[in-house]
């Protein structure tokens, strides 16, 4: 709880969080309840990166009434612009089919290059919104 509060205080403009390198934690429902209750107290949402197929993050958030969702596509596991463009296309296809999708990427040079090279074309077919608009 204290660690989450410290991190939230370090970035006061944040409105929500996602787990990064926290797969084992998301598998622990009791630990996630502490994290998510703290987020709820600060009116933050949660995006489950879903790095573990047995993550309890989203279900626990829903049980506690924390606005939450989970990612659909990781954009840059492979840091090659062309591969990232393919992942962006996959993300856009999910959004078109379901009406929305969440992608997670990093500020890697390859990711930024891919966004510059193929992002504009994809934005002609989908709307880019902040993650907070996609939580329930």
C-alpha positions as a Markdown table, in Angstrom:
| # | Residue | x | y | z |
|---|---|---|---|---|
| 1 | Unk | 0.0 | 0.0 | 0.0 |
| 2 | Unk | 2.8 | 2.4 | 1.0 |
| 3 | Unk | 4.7 | 1.6 | -2.2 |
| 4 | Unk | 1.6 | 2.3 | -4.4 |
| 5 | Unk | 1.0 | 5.6 | -2.6 |
| 6 | Unk | 4.6 | 6.6 | -3.0 |
| 7 | Unk | 4.4 | 5.9 | -6.8 |
| 8 | Unk | 1.2 | 7.8 | -7.2 |
| 9 | Unk | 2.6 | 10.8 | -5.3 |
| 10 | Unk | 5.7 | 10.8 | -7.6 |
| 11 | Unk | 3.4 | 11.2 | -10.7 |
| 12 | Unk | 0.5 | 13.3 | -9.5 |
| 13 | Unk | -0.8 | 13.9 | -13.0 |
| 14 | Unk | -1.5 | 10.2 | -13.5 |
| 15 | Unk | -5.1 | 9.1 | -13.6 |
| 16 | Unk | -4.5 | 5.4 | -13.8 |
| 17 | Unk | -1.9 | 2.7 | -13.8 |
| 18 | Unk | -1.0 | -0.6 | -15.4 |
| 19 | Unk | 1.2 | -3.4 | -14.1 |
| 20 | Unk | 4.7 | -3.5 | -15.7 |
| 21 | Unk | 6.9 | -6.5 | -14.8 |
| 22 | Unk | 4.3 | -7.4 | -12.2 |
| 23 | Unk | 3.0 | -10.7 | -13.5 |
| 24 | Unk | 3.5 | -12.6 | -10.3 |
| 25 | Unk | 1.8 | -9.9 | -8.3 |
| 26 | Unk | -1.3 | -9.9 | -10.5 |
| 27 | Unk | -1.6 | -13.6 | -9.9 |
| 28 | Unk | -2.0 | -12.9 | -6.1 |
| 29 | Unk | -5.6 | -11.8 | -5.5 |
| 30 | Unk | -4.9 | -10.6 | -1.9 |
| 31 | Unk | -2.0 | -8.5 | -3.1 |
| 32 | Unk | -4.0 | -7.1 | -6.0 |
| 33 | Unk | -6.8 | -6.2 | -3.6 |
| 34 | Unk | -4.4 | -4.0 | -1.6 |
| 35 | Unk | -3.1 | -2.3 | -4.8 |
| 36 | Unk | -6.5 | -1.8 | -6.3 |
| 37 | Unk | -8.1 | -0.6 | -3.0 |
| 38 | Unk | -5.4 | 2.0 | -2.9 |
| 39 | Unk | -6.0 | 3.0 | -6.5 |
| 40 | Unk | -9.7 | 3.3 | -5.7 |
| 41 | Unk | -9.0 | 5.6 | -2.8 |
| 42 | Unk | -7.1 | 7.9 | -5.2 |
| 43 | Unk | -9.8 | 7.6 | -7.9 |
| 44 | Unk | -7.4 | 5.9 | -10.4 |
| 45 | Unk | -8.2 | 3.3 | -12.9 |
| 46 | Unk | -6.3 | 0.1 | -13.6 |
| 47 | Unk | -5.2 | -1.5 | -16.9 |
| 48 | Unk | -4.1 | -5.1 | -16.6 |
| 49 | Unk | -1.2 | -5.7 | -18.9 |
| 50 | Unk | -2.3 | -9.3 | -18.8 |
| 51 | Unk | 1.2 | -10.6 | -18.7 |
| 52 | Unk | 0.0 | -13.8 | -16.9 |
| 53 | Unk | -2.9 | -15.9 | -18.2 |
| 54 | Unk | -3.9 | -16.4 | -14.5 |
| 55 | Unk | -3.9 | -12.7 | -13.6 |
| 56 | Unk | -6.4 | -11.7 | -11.0 |
| 57 | Unk | -6.1 | -8.0 | -11.8 |
| 58 | Unk | -9.2 | -7.4 | -13.8 |
| 59 | Unk | -11.5 | -9.6 | -11.8 |
| 60 | Unk | -10.3 | -8.2 | -8.5 |
| 61 | Unk | -10.7 | -4.6 | -9.9 |
| 62 | Unk | -14.3 | -5.4 | -11.0 |
| 63 | Unk | -15.1 | -6.9 | -7.6 |
| 64 | Unk | -13.8 | -3.8 | -5.8 |
| 65 | Unk | -15.5 | -1.4 | -8.2 |
| 66 | Unk | -12.2 | 0.0 | -9.6 |
| 67 | Unk | -12.6 | 1.2 | -13.2 |
| 68 | Unk | -10.4 | -1.3 | -15.1 |
| 69 | Unk | -9.8 | -3.1 | -18.4 |
| 70 | Unk | -7.0 | -5.2 | -19.9 |
| 71 | Unk | -4.7 | -4.8 | -22.8 |
| 72 | Unk | -5.4 | -6.4 | -26.1 |
| 73 | Unk | -2.1 | -6.1 | -27.9 |
| 74 | Unk | 1.5 | -5.6 | -26.9 |
| 75 | Unk | 3.0 | -3.4 | -29.6 |
| 76 | Unk | 6.8 | -3.7 | -29.1 |
| 77 | Unk | 7.9 | -7.0 | -27.7 |
| 78 | Unk | 10.0 | -7.1 | -30.8 |
| 79 | Unk | 11.7 | -3.7 | -31.4 |
| 80 | Unk | 11.5 | -3.6 | -35.1 |
| 81 | Unk | 9.4 | -0.8 | -36.7 |
| 82 | Unk | 7.8 | -3.1 | -39.4 |
| 83 | Unk | 6.8 | -5.7 | -36.7 |
| 84 | Unk | 5.4 | -2.9 | -34.6 |
| 85 | Unk | 3.4 | -1.6 | -37.5 |
| 86 | Unk | 1.9 | -5.1 | -37.9 |
| 87 | Unk | 1.0 | -5.1 | -34.2 |
| 88 | Unk | -0.6 | -1.7 | -34.7 |
| 89 | Unk | -2.7 | -3.1 | -37.5 |
| 90 | Unk | -3.7 | -6.0 | -35.3 |
| 91 | Unk | -4.8 | -3.4 | -32.6 |
| 92 | Unk | -6.8 | -1.5 | -35.1 |
| 93 | Unk | -8.5 | -4.7 | -36.3 |
| 94 | Unk | -9.5 | -5.5 | -32.8 |
| 95 | Unk | -10.9 | -2.0 | -32.3 |
| 96 | Unk | -12.9 | -2.2 | -35.5 |
| 97 | Unk | -14.4 | -5.5 | -34.6 |
| 98 | Unk | -15.2 | -4.8 | -30.9 |
| 99 | Unk | -15.5 | -1.1 | -31.0 |
| 100 | Unk | -12.4 | -0.4 | -28.9 |
| 101 | Unk | -9.0 | -1.9 | -28.0 |
| 102 | Unk | -6.1 | -1.2 | -25.7 |
| 103 | Unk | -2.5 | -1.4 | -26.8 |
| 104 | Unk | 0.6 | -1.2 | -24.7 |
| 105 | Unk | 3.9 | 0.0 | -25.9 |
| 106 | Unk | 7.1 | 1.7 | -24.7 |
| 107 | Unk | 9.0 | 4.8 | -25.7 |
| 108 | Unk | 11.5 | 2.8 | -27.6 |
| 109 | Unk | 13.1 | 4.4 | -30.7 |
| 110 | Unk | 11.6 | 1.6 | -32.8 |
| 111 | Unk | 8.1 | 2.2 | -31.4 |
| 112 | Unk | 8.3 | 5.9 | -32.0 |
| 113 | Unk | 9.6 | 5.3 | -35.5 |
| 114 | Unk | 6.7 | 2.8 | -36.2 |
| 115 | Unk | 4.2 | 5.3 | -35.0 |
| 116 | Unk | 5.6 | 7.9 | -37.3 |
| 117 | Unk | 5.7 | 5.6 | -40.3 |
| 118 | Unk | 2.4 | 3.8 | -40.0 |
| 119 | Unk | 0.5 | 5.4 | -37.2 |
| 120 | Unk | -1.1 | 8.2 | -39.3 |
| 121 | Unk | -2.5 | 5.7 | -41.8 |
| 122 | Unk | -4.1 | 3.7 | -39.0 |
| 123 | Unk | -5.5 | 6.7 | -37.4 |
| 124 | Unk | -7.6 | 7.3 | -40.5 |
| 125 | Unk | -9.6 | 4.1 | -39.6 |
| 126 | Unk | -9.8 | 4.4 | -35.8 |
| 127 | Unk | -9.8 | 7.0 | -33.1 |
| 128 | Unk | -7.0 | 7.3 | -30.6 |
| 129 | Unk | -8.2 | 7.9 | -27.1 |
| 130 | Unk | -6.6 | 7.9 | -23.6 |
| 131 | Unk | -6.9 | 4.6 | -21.7 |
| 132 | Unk | -9.2 | 6.2 | -19.1 |
| 133 | Unk | -11.9 | 6.4 | -21.7 |
| 134 | Unk | -11.9 | 2.6 | -22.1 |
| 135 | Unk | -12.2 | 1.5 | -18.5 |
| 136 | Unk | -15.5 | 0.3 | -17.0 |
